[in-house]
Amino acid sequence: MRENRLRTIWQDGGVAINGWLHIPSSYSAEVMAHCGWDSLVLDMQHGPIDAVNALAMLQAISTTPTVPLARVPWNEPGVIMRMLDAGCYGVICPMVNTREQAEQFVAACRYPPLGNRSFGPYRASLYGGADYAEHANETVVTMAQIETTEAIDNLDEILSVPGLDAVFIGPSDLGQSIGVPPRMDTTEPQTVEAIDLVLERARDHDVVAGIFTVDPEYAAAMIEKGFQFVNCSSDARLAASAAGAVIGRLRAGRESAPAG
C-alpha cells in the first residue's frame, strides 16, 4: 500500500507543512500540489467544494507525493466514509467536543473490528494499492478539530480515544467560543492560553497537534512551539495576496512614470 507520508514525517519527529484548498478546481489543486506541500486539505466545510469537485481534485493531487486530506462538513459517518473511499488519506472533522463524538469520528474512519467503516474503496484502492483494505486502518489519519470551550473542558477524554491520531486547532472558532473576537494568527491571551493547553495535553497523550495559520512568520512560531501539523494560508488567500502585490507594484510604477 502507498505510504502515508504524514505518518512517516511524524514518526521521524518532523513537521508537516499543509496547504488549504478552497477553490473547487482540479487544476488549482494540481498547481498547489506541485508546489511541494507535504499535504493538502480539501475544505468541504467552509467553501464551495462538493463531492464531484473533490474527486477530480484528489485525482489531480495524486500526480504528486502530496498527501490528500479533506475537512468534512460535519461529524457525519456517511460523508467521512465517502471521502475515504474517494482516496483521502486523512480526515479532519470539525467541532469534536466530547469523547463520544471523537469515538464516532474515529469509528467511521476504521474498518471492523476497530470501527464501523463500510467497505467500498472504489478509488482508494486505485490510489492506495490493491492491498488498501488490509492496511487502511493503520494508514488513514484521523484528526479532530478542537475549537470550543466544551472541547477544552473534555480535552483529556478526547485525546485518550484509541485511534485518534491528531487534533487540529481552529483558532477563530476557539476564540469566538471563549468570548473574544474570532481571529487567525491570534495573540489574544485567552485564546493563546487555550492553544498552548491543547499542545501540552496532546504531547502528554502522544497525539499530534496541528493548527491553522495565515502568515508564514506566525506559522514558523507555531512550529517552534512544537506543532507538527501546520497549515499556512489557502489557495484563495495566496492568489489574492500575490495578485494584490502585483497590482500595487504596477500602479505605483504607473503613477511615478513621466507623463506622455
VEXDREN-2710 file (C-alpha; in Angstrom, 1 decimal):
% VEXDREN-2710
k/r/px/py/pz
1/MET/0.0/0.0/0.0
2/ARG/1.2/3.6/-0.7
3/GLU/2.6/5.1/2.5
4/ASN/1.0/8.0/4.2
5/ARG/3.9/10.4/4.3
6/LEU/2.3/12.3/7.2
7/ARG/2.8/9.3/9.5
8/THR/6.4/9.0/8.3
9/ILE/7.1/12.7/9.0
10/TRP/5.6/12.5/12.4
11/GLN/7.3/9.2/13.4
12/ASP/10.6/10.9/12.5
13/GLY/9.7/13.8/14.8
14/GLY/9.2/16.2/11.9
15/VAL/6.6/18.8/11.0
16/ALA/4.1/18.5/8.1
17/ILE/3.6/21.8/6.2
18/ASN/0.0/21.7/5.0
19/GLY/-1.8/23.8/2.3
20/TRP/-5.5/24.6/2.2
21/LEU/-7.8/24.3/-0.8
22/HIS/-10.9/26.5/-1.1
23/ILE/-11.1/26.7/-4.8
24/PRO/-13.2/23.9/-6.4
25/SER/-10.8/23.3/-9.3
26/SER/-8.7/20.2/-10.2
27/TYR/-6.2/22.5/-12.0
28/SER/-5.8/24.7/-9.0
29/ALA/-5.3/21.7/-6.8
30/GLU/-2.8/20.3/-9.2
31/VAL/-0.8/23.5/-9.2
32/MET/-0.8/23.7/-5.4
33/ALA/0.3/20.0/-5.1
34/HIS/3.2/20.7/-7.4
35/CYS/4.4/23.5/-5.1
36/GLY/5.7/20.9/-2.7
37/TRP/3.3/20.9/0.3
38/ASP/3.5/17.8/2.4
39/SER/-0.3/17.6/2.4
40/LEU/-3.3/19.5/1.1
41/VAL/-6.7/19.7/2.7
42/LEU/-9.9/20.0/0.6
43/ASP/-12.1/22.2/2.7
44/MET/-15.7/20.9/2.3
45/GLN/-16.9/22.7/5.4
46/HIS/-16.3/26.4/4.7
47/GLY/-16.0/26.5/1.0
48/PRO/-17.7/25.6/-2.3
49/ILE/-16.0/22.1/-2.8
50/ASP/-18.5/19.3/-3.2
51/ALA/-18.1/15.6/-3.7
52/VAL/-17.8/15.9/-7.5
53/ASN/-15.2/18.6/-7.3
54/ALA/-13.4/16.7/-4.6
55/LEU/-13.0/13.6/-6.7
56/ALA/-11.3/15.5/-9.6
57/MET/-9.1/17.4/-7.1
58/LEU/-8.0/14.2/-5.4
59/GLN/-7.0/12.8/-8.9
60/ALA/-5.0/16.0/-9.6
61/ILE/-3.2/15.9/-6.2
62/SER/-2.2/12.2/-6.8
63/THR/0.1/13.3/-9.7
64/THR/2.5/14.3/-6.8
65/PRO/3.7/12.9/-3.5
66/THR/1.5/15.4/-1.6
67/VAL/-0.8/13.7/0.8
68/PRO/-4.6/14.3/0.1
69/LEU/-6.8/15.2/3.1
70/ALA/-10.3/16.5/3.5
71/ARG/-12.1/18.5/6.1
72/VAL/-15.6/17.2/6.0
73/PRO/-18.6/19.4/6.7
74/TRP/-19.5/17.7/10.0
75/ASN/-19.1/14.6/12.1
76/GLU/-21.4/12.5/9.8
77/PRO/-20.2/9.0/9.0
78/GLY/-21.6/8.8/5.5
79/VAL/-19.7/11.9/4.3
80/ILE/-16.5/10.7/6.1
81/MET/-16.6/7.3/4.5
82/ARG/-17.4/8.7/1.1
83/MET/-14.3/10.9/1.2
84/LEU/-12.1/8.0/2.3
85/ASP/-13.5/5.8/-0.4
86/ALA/-12.6/8.6/-2.9
87/GLY/-8.9/8.4/-1.8
88/CYS/-8.4/10.8/1.1
89/TYR/-5.5/9.6/3.3
90/GLY/-6.8/11.6/6.2
91/VAL/-9.9/13.4/7.5
92/ILE/-10.2/16.5/9.6
93/CYS/-13.5/16.5/11.5
94/PRO/-14.9/19.9/12.8
95/MET/-16.4/20.6/16.2
96/VAL/-15.4/17.5/18.1
97/ASN/-16.4/18.5/21.6
98/THR/-16.7/15.2/23.6
99/ARG/-15.2/11.8/23.9
100/GLU/-18.3/10.2/22.3
101/GLN/-18.1/12.5/19.3
102/ALA/-14.4/11.6/18.9
103/GLU/-15.2/7.9/19.1
104/GLN/-17.9/8.3/16.5
105/PHE/-15.5/10.0/14.2
106/VAL/-12.7/7.5/14.6
107/ALA/-15.1/4.6/14.1
108/ALA/-16.2/6.0/10.8
109/CYS/-12.6/6.0/9.6
110/ARG/-11.7/2.4/10.6
111/TYR/-12.8/-0.9/9.2
112/PRO/-14.1/-3.6/11.6
113/PRO/-13.2/-4.7/14.2
114/LEU/-11.7/-1.2/15.0
115/GLY/-14.6/0.7/13.7
116/ASN/-17.7/0.6/11.5
117/ARG/-16.5/1.9/8.2
118/SER/-18.4/0.3/5.4
119/PHE/-16.4/-1.4/2.7
120/GLY/-16.3/0.1/-0.8
121/PRO/-13.0/1.9/-1.6
122/TYR/-13.8/2.4/-5.2
123/ARG/-10.9/4.9/-5.8
124/ALA/-9.0/4.5/-2.6
125/SER/-7.8/1.1/-3.8
126/LEU/-6.6/2.7/-7.0
127/TYR/-4.7/5.4/-5.2
128/GLY/-3.5/3.3/-2.2
129/GLY/-3.0/0.0/-3.9
130/ALA/-4.6/-3.4/-4.2
131/ASP/-4.0/-4.2/-0.5
132/TYR/-5.7/-0.9/0.6
133/ALA/-8.3/-2.6/2.8
134/GLU/-5.7/-4.7/4.6
135/HIS/-3.7/-1.6/5.7
136/ALA/-6.2/1.2/5.7
137/ASN/-6.7/1.2/9.4
138/GLU/-3.1/1.9/10.2
139/THR/-2.6/4.3/7.2
140/VAL/-5.5/6.7/7.2
141/VAL/-5.1/9.7/9.6
142/THR/-7.8/10.8/11.9
143/MET/-7.7/14.5/13.0
144/ALA/-10.3/16.0/15.3
145/GLN/-10.8/19.8/15.4
146/ILE/-10.6/21.4/18.9
147/GLU/-12.4/24.7/18.6
148/THR/-14.8/25.2/21.6
149/THR/-14.5/25.7/25.3
150/GLU/-16.5/22.4/25.6
151/ALA/-13.8/20.6/23.7
152/ILE/-11.2/22.2/26.0
153/ASP/-13.1/21.0/29.1
154/ASN/-13.2/17.5/27.6
155/LEU/-9.7/17.6/26.2
156/ASP/-8.1/14.7/28.1
157/GLU/-11.1/12.4/27.3
158/ILE/-11.0/13.3/23.6
159/LEU/-7.2/12.8/23.4
160/SER/-7.4/9.4/25.1
161/VAL/-9.7/7.9/22.4
162/PRO/-7.9/5.0/20.7
163/GLY/-7.2/5.5/17.1
164/LEU/-7.3/9.4/17.2
165/ASP/-4.0/10.4/15.5
166/ALA/-4.1/14.2/15.8
167/VAL/-6.0/17.2/16.9
168/PHE/-6.3/20.4/14.8
169/ILE/-7.0/23.8/16.4
170/GLY/-9.4/26.2/14.7
171/PRO/-8.3/29.5/16.2
172/SER/-11.2/31.6/15.1
173/ASP/-13.9/29.3/16.4
174/LEU/-12.0/28.7/19.6
175/GLY/-11.6/32.4/20.3
176/GLN/-15.3/33.0/19.5
177/SER/-16.2/30.2/21.9
178/ILE/-14.0/31.8/24.6
179/GLY/-15.7/35.1/24.1
180/VAL/-13.1/37.1/22.2
181/PRO/-13.2/38.2/18.5
182/PRO/-12.5/35.4/16.1
183/ARG/-9.1/35.8/14.6
184/MET/-6.5/33.8/12.7
185/ASP/-2.9/34.1/14.0
186/THR/-4.3/35.3/17.3
187/THR/-2.3/36.9/20.1
188/GLU/-5.3/37.2/22.3
189/PRO/-4.1/35.9/25.7
190/GLN/-7.1/33.8/26.5
191/THR/-7.0/32.1/23.1
192/VAL/-3.2/31.6/23.2
193/GLU/-3.6/30.0/26.7
194/ALA/-6.1/27.6/25.3
195/ILE/-3.9/26.8/22.2
196/ASP/-0.9/26.1/24.5
197/LEU/-3.0/23.9/26.6
198/VAL/-4.1/21.8/23.6
199/LEU/-0.4/21.4/22.5
200/GLU/0.7/20.4/26.0
201/ARG/-2.1/17.8/26.5
202/ALA/-1.6/16.4/23.0
203/ARG/2.1/15.8/23.8
204/ASP/1.1/14.1/27.1
205/HIS/-1.2/11.7/25.1
206/ASP/1.3/11.2/22.2
207/VAL/-1.2/12.8/19.8
208/VAL/0.0/15.1/17.0
209/ALA/-1.1/18.7/17.4
210/GLY/-2.0/20.9/14.4
211/ILE/-3.1/24.5/13.8
212/PHE/-4.4/26.7/11.1
213/THR/-2.4/29.9/10.4
214/VAL/-2.2/32.5/7.7
215/ASP/1.1/34.4/8.0
216/PRO/4.3/32.4/7.4
217/GLU/6.0/34.1/10.4
218/TYR/3.2/33.1/12.7
219/ALA/3.3/29.6/11.2
220/ALA/7.0/29.4/11.9
221/ALA/6.4/30.4/15.5
222/MET/3.9/27.6/15.9
223/ILE/6.5/25.2/14.5
224/GLU/8.9/26.5/17.1
225/LYS/6.3/25.9/19.8
226/GLY/6.1/22.2/18.8
227/PHE/3.1/21.8/16.5
228/GLN/3.8/19.0/14.0
229/PHE/1.0/19.8/11.5
230/VAL/0.9/23.5/10.5
231/ASN/-1.3/24.9/7.8
232/CYS/-0.3/28.2/6.3
233/SER/-2.9/30.2/4.4
234/SER/-5.1/28.8/1.5
235/ASP/-5.1/28.7/-2.3
236/ALA/-7.6/31.6/-2.5
237/ARG/-5.7/33.8/0.0
238/LEU/-2.4/33.2/-1.6
239/ALA/-3.7/34.0/-5.1
240/ALA/-5.4/37.2/-3.8
241/SER/-2.2/38.3/-1.9
242/ALA/0.1/37.7/-4.9
243/ALA/-2.3/39.4/-7.3
244/GLY/-2.7/42.4/-4.9
245/ALA/1.0/42.7/-4.7
246/VAL/1.5/42.7/-8.4
247/ILE/-1.3/45.3/-9.0
248/GLY/0.0/47.5/-6.2
249/ARG/3.5/47.5/-7.7
250/LEU/2.3/48.2/-11.2
251/ARG/0.0/51.0/-10.1
252/ALA/2.9/52.6/-8.1
253/GLY/5.1/52.4/-11.2
254/ARG/2.3/53.9/-13.4
255/GLU/1.8/56.8/-11.1
256/SER/5.6/57.6/-10.9
257/ALA/6.1/57.3/-14.7
258/PRO/6.7/60.5/-16.6
259/ALA/3.6/61.9/-18.4
260/GLY/3.4/61.4/-22.2
END
